[in-house]
Structure formats: structure tokens, C-alpha cells
């Protein structure tokens, strides 16, 4: 499991590679699987600094 933090002041919706989406509140935390972490949109938000990884198991 990967715990991520939304650094934005607004909610964020991540479209994951398994066809699901993850809603994260402003400044909120969420857990996703390691397979979902590999999705293109997660990588793009990481590069922009919109989300950060808190824990990776």
C-alpha cells in the first residue's frame, strides 16, 4: 500500500490505471495499491508536486 497526501487546497480526483478513480479531499490523505501507484496520472501529479508519498510498503 502507498499512502499519498494531496498538497492542493482543493479536492483532487485521480483516474487510476485499473479503471477506478480515487477522490482525495483538500490537504487529505489516501491509500492506493502499488499497482495503482504506477498509473500515468499519479506520476504526473507527483512530478507537478500536487501529491507526495508519505508511506510506501
Helices and strands as residue ranges (DSSP letters): E 2-6, E 12-15, E 21-24, E 29-32, H 34-37, H 40-48, E 51-56
